């Protein structure tokens, strides 16, 4: 019985083993069939059924496309199955380049967009293949195809400095222009740097989107310590045509210089008295390189008293401004320094001048009557002039004939003068100045020289021609003791001799001596004699 039990147990074990083996083989076949369906994307699987939602053509965004730009392809997919699943878009280029999009999960009965980014490789027409993939299959056989993209050349970029303005009030303003060639809009960043020492030091940046064409960019930099600026335009996520682009530029700048000079042109009166009006004329000149801002102008005294204040307009470089300041009732009676100041937030300048004031009350308080002094001065001057005229007339008069004298011959009557004028004339020389005079031929006596105003005696022409007469004997015979005691004489060698009264040097020709002479200085009459005689 025990043996029969062992046989039945062994038989049962064999049967169980055979059953398990058959069950495992059946399960393996089912799973293998299901896996085969996922790999081959069986479209007949009712659980997954992905079709195009709307148009079955792929959409290309971002055209026109330039070389170096990424293209964007998209397609709308609908899930008609009973379960949620994921799909993606695949782009394949002609040069074996493949771009896979991200898996997009689509719920049952919903539609979603799938997309991918691809990069064309040449300018002109580029051909591509596309398809839709899912890890679990269920893809419509219509979700694939081809498309082409027209690719343009790379865009170029230009940037330049146009101008700049640097004023003390508004600071440094830089105007630049940037140009983008024909095509799509581009994002760039513009960086402005200090390039004074050859090294770029960041100052300011600006991020913007450029459309095709020219655009003006303005930077307000305040008051930087710079002499040279460097500007650069950098593309963001795109490439530029390096051979046809100029995305950097350099420019020098000059800091503003405001140099205002103020000068006094005229002051009237220069020496005012107290309480008198005074006028100041001044001129302001801008010798700098920048336009000045409006300011103030003041006249200030040494004690910092502001006696006048006015407005000063803005001045361009090399411009001038002139104006007049009138001070009514000048309050100072002594010399005073007046200072003129011009100033604003940008500049400061000054100048000064000395005003020589005087006190009218002190100057008028004199110890005598000014009118009496004036009248007395005029009267005294008149008397002096008349006296001089009378003295001159008396001293220069013709010698009188009422009292006969050895020095003065009697005056000839008017009849004789008329008769003598009818006579022939002869020429004589003044013994003092050798002035040549015309006198009547028979005239004898004193003659006054009109040149030196000296009187000298002229002998008749008959006596002059008689050269054999001994002059010394004539003088001796013609003079007596009384005459010699009443007339002075002077003698010398040569033509020069001294006046016996005032020692004045006189010139009397020795060949003419003896002769009466008259000193022009003291009016003394004397006999000019030769020393040897």
PEKA-V456418 format. One record per residue. RES is the residue in one small letter. PSI is psi in degrees with one decimal (NA if undefined). Layout:
# PEKA-V456418
res & psi
RES & PSI
RES & PSI
This chain:
# PEKA-V456418
res & psi
x & -37.4
x & -38.1
x & -41.4
x & -31.7
x & -38.9
x & -36.3
x & -41.4
x & -35.9
x & -42.8
x & -37.4
x & -37.8
x & -39.1
x & -39.6
x & -42.2
x & -40.8
x & -38.7
x & -42.4
x & -36.2
x & -43.9
x & -37.4
x & -41.9
x & -39.7
x & -41.2
x & -39.7
x & -38.8
x & -42.3
x & -38.4
x & -39.8
x & -38.9
x & -46.3
x & -35.3
x & -36.8
x & -41.6
x & -42.9
x & -36.9
x & -33.4
x & -37.0
x & -38.9
x & -36.6
x & 3.0
x & 59.5
x & 117.0
x & -12.3
x & -0.1
x & 122.1
x & -16.0
x & -32.3
x & 125.4
x & 90.6
x & 123.3
x & 166.7
x & 136.2
x & 98.9
x & -126.9
x & 142.9
x & 5.1
x & 142.6
x & 146.4
x & 136.2
x & 121.2
x & 157.9
x & 6.8
x & 149.6
x & 147.4
x & 131.0
x & 153.2
x & 131.0
x & -10.4
x & 146.5
x & 134.1
x & 156.4
x & 113.0
x & 139.5
x & 158.2
x & 142.7
x & 122.7
x & 140.5
x & 133.8
x & 106.8
x & 2.2
x & -173.5
x & -7.7
x & 158.3
x & 138.3
x & 172.7
x & 146.8
x & 162.3
x & 161.4
x & 134.2
x & 128.8
x & 132.5
x & 126.7
x & 170.7
x & -17.2
x & 28.7
x & 20.9
x & 135.1
x & 134.9
x & 123.8
x & 131.7
x & 171.5
x & 147.6
x & 134.4
x & 123.3
x & 126.7
x & 124.1
x & 162.1
x & 128.5
x & 1.7
x & 163.9
x & 139.7
x & 159.8
x & 135.5
x & 146.0
x & 169.7
x & 157.9
x & 133.5
x & 163.7
x & 111.7
x & 151.5
x & -5.6
x & 159.4
x & 135.4
x & -149.8
x & 130.0
x & 127.7
x & 140.6
x & 151.8
x & 147.7
x & 155.5
x & 165.1
x & 135.2
x & 150.4
x & 140.2
x & -19.9
x & 9.9
x & -154.8
x & 28.3
x & 132.5
x & 139.8
x & -12.8
x & -8.6
x & 65.9
x & 164.9
x & -162.8
x & 159.9
x & 163.9
x & 152.0
x & 132.5
x & 122.0
x & 130.6
x & 172.0
x & 167.4
x & 141.7
x & 152.8
x & 157.4
x & 133.9
x & 140.1
x & 139.4
x & 155.9
x & 126.7
x & -54.4
x & 175.4
x & 157.3
x & 127.2
x & 107.2
x & 152.4
x & -31.5
x & -39.2
x & -10.0
x & -163.6
x & 122.2
x & 119.5
x & 128.0
x & 120.9
x & 163.2
x & 142.8
x & 137.9
x & 132.7
x & 131.6
x & 174.5
x & 135.8
x & -154.0
x & 166.0
x & 147.0
x & 149.0
x & 132.8
x & 166.5
x & 129.0
x & 127.9
x & 126.6
x & 129.0
x & 156.7
x & 127.0
x & 27.5
x & -40.3
x & 15.8
x & -8.7
x & 143.4
x & 121.0
x & 120.4
x & 135.0
x & -49.6
x & 151.1
x & 159.8
x & 125.5
x & 131.7
x & 166.7
x & 125.9
x & 135.4
x & 169.9
x & 133.4
x & -164.4
x & 143.9
x & 138.9
x & 134.1
x & 132.0
x & 129.4
x & 129.8
x & 113.4
x & 1.2
x & -129.1
x & 71.9
x & 156.4
x & 77.4
x & 155.5
x & -19.1
x & 139.6
x & 144.7
x & 127.4
x & 141.0
x & 135.3
x & 119.3
x & 123.8
x & 145.7
x & 113.1
x & 29.4
x & 163.3
x & 147.4
x & 159.2
x & 102.6
x & -29.5
x & -21.6
x & 19.0
x & 154.9
x & 92.5
x & 14.0
x & 155.2
x & 152.3
x & 144.0
x & 143.9
x & 148.3
x & 151.0
x & 124.6
x & 151.9
x & 143.5
x & 115.8
x & 114.9
x & 97.1
x & 131.1
x & 137.5
x & 135.0
x & 145.4
x & 121.2
x & -40.1
x & 144.0
x & 126.3
x & 127.5
x & 157.8
x & -29.2
x & 77.0
x & 155.3
x & 165.4
x & 139.5
x & 12.2
x & 147.2
x & 141.0
x & 141.3
x & 130.2
x & 126.6
x & 123.4
x & 160.6
x & 133.4
x & 131.0
x & 133.4
x & 104.4
x & 11.2
x & -166.8
x & 9.2
x & 153.6
x & 134.1
x & 155.9
x & 160.1
x & 146.8
x & -160.7
x & 153.9
x & 133.9
x & 145.1
x & 123.2
x & 139.2
x & 168.9
x & -28.0
x & 17.3
x & 19.7
x & 126.1
x & 111.3
x & -14.0
x & 141.0
x & 139.8
x & 172.7
x & 142.4
x & 120.6
x & 168.4
x & 146.4
x & 133.9
x & 165.4
x & 136.1
x & 7.3
x & 155.8
x & 157.6
x & 127.5
x & 147.0
x & 170.0
x & 136.0
x & 127.9
x & 124.6
x & 116.7
x & 132.5
x & 73.9
x & 122.9
x & 3.7
x & 143.8
x & 15.0
x & 163.0
x & 132.2
x & 137.6
x & 128.0
x & 126.3
x & 142.7
x & 131.2
x & 137.6
x & 134.1
x & 158.3
x & -164.6
x & -16.2
x & -20.2
x & 167.0
x & 132.8
x & 157.8
x & 166.6
x & 168.4
x & 164.2
x & 149.4
x & 123.8
x & 116.2
x & 84.1
x & 161.3
x & 158.3
x & 115.1
x & -28.7
x & -40.6
x & -37.5
x & -23.3
x & -12.5
x & 88.9
x & 154.5
x & 6.1
x & 167.5
x & 121.0
x & -33.3
x & -39.9
x & -39.6
x & -38.9
x & -47.7
x & -40.8
x & -38.5
x & -42.3
x & -43.5
x & -44.0
x & -41.2
x & -36.7
x & -41.7
x & -41.8
x & -43.0
x & -43.8
x & -39.5
x & -41.1
x & -39.3
x & -42.5
x & -46.0
x & -40.4
x & -37.9
x & -38.6
x & -43.4
x & -27.3
x & 13.5
x & 165.4
x & 137.7
x & 140.1
x & 153.6
x & 1.9
x & -36.1
x & 104.9
x & 138.6
x & 156.3
x & -24.0
x & -32.7
x & 125.1
x & 151.3
x & 144.1
x & 138.9
x & 142.0
x & 163.6
x & -36.2
x & -44.4
x & -37.1
x & -39.9
x & -39.2
x & -38.7
x & -33.2
x & -26.5
x & -13.5
x & 171.3
x & 151.4
x & 155.4
x & 162.0
x & 129.6
x & 162.5
x & 140.8
x & 127.7
x & -16.1
x & -49.0
x & 1.8
x & 26.2
x & 133.2
x & 127.5
x & 150.6
x & 121.5
x & 159.3
x & 151.2
x & -33.8
x & 6.9
x & 138.1
x & 124.0
x & -162.5
x & 144.5
x & 134.3
x & 124.1
x & 123.4
x & -14.8
x & -55.6
x & -1.1
x & 26.6
x & 149.1
x & 136.9
x & 158.0
x & 138.3
x & 127.3
x & 157.5
x & 156.2
x & -28.7
x & -43.4
x & -32.6
x & -38.4
x & -20.9
x & 87.6
x & -3.0
x & -5.0
x & 137.5
x & 111.6
x & -36.0
x & -39.3
x & -39.6
x & -43.3
x & -39.4
x & -43.4
x & -30.2
x & -6.8
x & 148.2
x & -174.4
x & -33.8
x & -42.5
x & -40.5
x & -29.9
x & -18.4
x & -9.7
x & 141.5
x & 161.2
x & 160.4
x & 141.5
x & 156.1
x & 166.2
x & 138.1
x & -176.2
x & -16.2
x & 137.9
x & 169.4
x & 145.0
x & 130.5
x & -12.3
x & -49.5
x & 6.1
x & 22.1
x & 134.5
x & 124.7
x & 156.6
x & 112.3
x & 120.4
x & 130.7
x & -28.4
x & -20.1
x & -11.9
x & 152.1
x & 145.5
x & 148.1
x & 136.4
x & 160.5
x & 129.3
x & 123.7
x & -16.2
x & -52.3
x & 0.7
x & 21.4
x & 133.8
x & 134.3
x & 168.4
x & 126.1
x & 117.0
x & 158.2
x & 147.0
x & -33.8
x & -16.8
x & NA
